Amino acid sequence: MTFGGKGGFSAIGQTDAAEASRQVDQYLAAGGNLIDTANMYSSGVSEEYVGKAIAGKRDAVLVASKVRFAMGRGANDVGLSRHHIINQAEASLTRLGTDHLDLYQLHEWDGVTPLEETLAALDHLVTSGKVRYVGASNYSGWHLLKALGVSERHGWARFVSEQIHYTLQCREAEYELVPAAVDQGLGILVWSPLAGGLLSGKYRRDTQPSQGRHLGDWGEPPVPDENALYDIVDVLVEVGEAHQVSAAQVAIAWLLTRPAVSSVIIGARTAEQLADNLAAADLDLSAAEVDRLERVSRPRLLYPYWHQLGIAQSDRSASPDGFHRLGPADLTLIGPHLS
């Protein structure tokens, strides 16, 4: 998403074609193999830059893109209709200079287009060989399960992944999306794993950087509780100092310990940031450190989860062996709350 810097995306990054190719080479040399983009990032410029960067290296990478957002002002230039999906898939393939996408993701829910139309279009792309796998992004739990049910009922290509926002600062995904991924066998790809830079260590209670996304107009993610954010950052910095690494590395390494997380998507502005982010893959946090980070950021239980927790504790106290009736998917959220 940092490639291109066109329009509103200039607030996120302004990486030009040459620097994009250099970063991709750096990433591949470090052992990376998945490049995630979208048709709407800088109005297609990001895909063009990715295409140039992987020229001659296509077999070494998995390329993921997305469809849903407006690519024009016409009535059919937005959404998840069959027309828009197939039209944009062809346009993405052209910009990327490839004959197939390894992962094609629905970038956001479309509550107007019939779901059967959307999923049939994705299946058509898979059976035609233009897409290998399909996924969803930014879906709610019921959106995700409904789509999986429709696909299975018709024998269509099924989502293999969900790309979601999930960080120490923003753990709402644990209410439904993480348990759904565990239950349904989906891989989780995390977008903006540093919460737009908020978890990089640059933002402290008494210190704000002179440059950065969140001093501009980009409002994702929202910050409902600044004190809670700074409590998390304090722990990230302390754990990082213990390992002599950045707070950013700790934040990413924590995500890699979470259930169903397959990978995190990093969008560095510079070579130094990219190298630092990549090093998180080799950072081993102790169980005590993971627990400390979990505790400082733990989301409160909403209904019906607090009720399920109470019943689980009651079941366990009444059972001779302390047994409760929560499964692996349930425990991704409720497990840490069990006394």
N, C-alpha and C positions, 0 to 999 in steps of 0.2 A: 504494500500500500504506500510505501515511501518512494516508490519509483515514479517519476514523472513530474509531480508537483504542479499539475494543471488545475486551475479553478480553486475550489475550496480545499483541495488536497495539498496545496502549497503550505498550509498550516501544519501538516503532518511530516512532510519531507519533500525535498526537491532534488532527489538523486537523478542525475542525467544518465544517458545511455552508457557512456564509458564507465562511470562509477558503478552502475548497476551490474555490468558485466564483470567488473573487478570483484565486486562483493559476491557474486554468484560463484566465481572461481575460488574465492577464499572459503566460501561455504562448502563447496564440493570437496576441496582439499582437506577440510576438517572431517569429512565423512558424512556430510548431510546429503539427502537425496530427494527431499520433497520441497517444491517451490509452489507457494500458494498465491494466487492473484485473483482478480475479478474483472469482468468486463467494464464495470463502472469506475474502477480506480483510475483517476485522471482521464476519464472518458476514453479508455482503451489504450492510453499511452503506456500504462504499466505492462499490459500484455505485450505490446510491441517491444518494449525493452527486454522483457523476459525472453521473448522469441529470439532476439538478437544474442542474448547472453547464453542461450543453450544451443545455438547453432553449432552443429558438429558434435554435440554432447547429448543428444536427445535420449539415447539409450541409457544414460547414466542417471537420469532424473525422472521423478514422478511429478507431473504437472497437474495442479488443481486450479480450477477457476469456478466462477459462480455466475448466477443469473437471477434476476428479479427486478432490480431497480431500473429507473427510467434511463433510457439511452437516446431519448428524443422527446419531442413534445406531442407526438401523435397518440391517439387512444390505444394503439397496439404496441407502443414503444415501452411498455412497462408491464410488470406482472408476470404471472406464470401460466399464461395461455400456451397452447401448443404452438401457435404462431410465433410468439415471442421467444419461447425456449429454443425452438429449432433454428429460428433466424439468428439468435444471438450465439448459439453454439457454433454455427457456421462462421460467424464473424470472429469469434474468439479463436477458432482454429486458424483462420487466415492471419490474424494479427500475431499469433504465436508461431506461425510457420510450421505447424505440425498436422498430422492427419488424425490424431486422436488426443483426447484428454484422459488422463488416468483417473481423475476424480472430478465429477461435475456436481456442484452443490447448489441447492436452492438457497439463495442468500437471505431470504426472509419469507415468512408466511404470506400467502395471498388468500384472504378470506372471501374473495368474490369469485374467482375461477374455480369450477368444480375440481375437487382433488383428483378424481379419476382422469380428467383431461391432462392435468399436470403430470401425474405419474405414468400415464400411458405414453406421453411424449418422451419422458426420460427413458422408458423401456425401449422405445423406438430407436433412440440414439445408441443405446447399449447393443441392441440386436444388429444395428447397422455397422457396428465396429467403431463408431466415432467417439464413444465414451466407454471406459472400462468399468468404472464403479460410480455410484451416485451417493450423495449425502445431503444433509440438511444443515442449515445454520440459523441460529436465533429463533428456533421454534420453541414453543412452550411444550410442557409434557404431554398434554392431550393432543396437540398438533402432531407431535412425533409418533405417538402410539396409534393415532388414527391413520396416519400415512402408512405405517408399517402393516397395519391390518388390511388396508385396501390393497397394498402391493401383494401381500401373501394370498389374499382371496382371489386375485386375478392371475397369480403366477408371474408377476412383473418383477423387474430388478428391484431389489430391496436396498434401503439405505444401509451403508456399512459404517457410516460415521456421522457425528454431529460436531459442527464447529461452533463453539460457544465462548462467551466471555466468562472467565473463571479465575479469580485471583484471591490472595489473602484478604484484599480489601473488599471483594465482591464475591461472596460465596452463596448467593441465592440459587445457583445451579444445583446445589446439593439437595434442595427440597424435592425436585422432580427429575431433572435432567441427568444427574449422575446416577441415581438409582435406576432410571430407565436404561441408561447405557449398560450398566452391569447386568440387568435383567435380560436385555434384548441382544447382548453381544455386540454392541456398537463401540467403535473407537472414538475417543474424544480428542478433538484438536482444539487447542485453546488460542483464541485471538487476544491480542494485547495483554500478554501475561504479566507485564509490569504496570498495568492499569494506566496506560498512557504516560508512563514515566513516573507516576506517583510513588511507586515502590522501588525506584532506583537508588534511593538514599539521598538524592539531591534536595528533596522537599522535607524540611524538618519544621518543628514548631517555630523556631526563631530564625530559620534560614530559608530563603527562596532563591533559586538560581536566576541569573540574569537572562537566560535563554531557556526555552522549552515549550512544548506543545501547550501546556495548560496555562501559559501566560497569553495564549492567543484565543481564538474563537472556538476551539474544539472542545466539546462538552462531554466526551465519553471517557471514562464512566462518571456518573454523578457521584458526589461525595456528600452523603447525608449527615455524616458525623465526622468532623475534622479531628476531634480529639481521639476518636477510635482509630482513625487512619494513622495519626502520629504515634499512637501506642504500638501499632503494628510495625511502623518504620523503625522505631526505637529497638525493637527486638531483632529486626532484620539486620540493622547495623551492628548490634552487639554480637550476633551469631557470625556475621561476616568477618568482624574483627578477630574472632576466635580462630577462624580458618584463614585469615589474611586474604579475604576475597571481598568483592563488592556486595552490597545489599541486593543488587539486581541478581547476582548469581544465586543467592540464597532463595530469593523469591521464586525463581524459575526451578531451582532444584526441589523446592517444596512441592511445586505442582507435579513434578515427575514422580513423586511418591504417591499421588492420589489415585484412587480406584478408576480404572478405565481410561486414564489419560494416556493416549498413544504418543502425542508429541505436542510441543508448543510452537507457535508461529511467532518468530521474532522479526522485528522491522527496524533494524539499526540505521542510524543516520550516517555513522562513520565506521571506518575499518576497526577502530579501537573498540567501539561499542559492540560491533559484531563479534570480535574476538572474545570480549568479556562475556557476552551472552552465551556463546558456544561453549565456553569453559564450564558452564553450569552443568552440562551433561556428565562431567567427571567429578562433580562435587557430591560427596557422600555425607549426608547429614545424619547425626546420631538419632536414635529413637527419642532421646530426651529433648533434642533440639526440635525435631518434628513435633513432638507433643507441646513444647513451649509455643511454637508458632501456631499450632492448632488452637490452643487455649486462648491466646490473645486475640484471635480473629473469629472464634466460634460463633456461628449464627444462633440466635434464639430459636427455639422450636415454636412454629406456628401450629394451629389446629389443622389437621388431626394428629400431628406428630407428637405434641405433648401428651395427648391422650394415649397414643400408642406406647409412648415411653412409660407412662404410669402402669399400663396393663403389663408391659414386659417386666417391669420391676415386681409387680404383684405375682406374675407367673413364676418368676425366678425365686421369690421368697417362699412360695408355696410348694416348690418342687424339691424333692430330696437331693437332687444333684445340681440345683441352681439353674435349671434349664429355662430358657425363654423361647418364644415362638417367633422371633424375628429372623428373616432370612438375610443372605449376603447383601442384597440390594437395599433392604431396610437399614442395615447397620452402617451403610456409608454415611447416613445422616444421624441416626439415633444412637449408634454405637458409642461415640464419645460421651454422650450424656448419661449412659448407664452407670449408676454409682457402683 
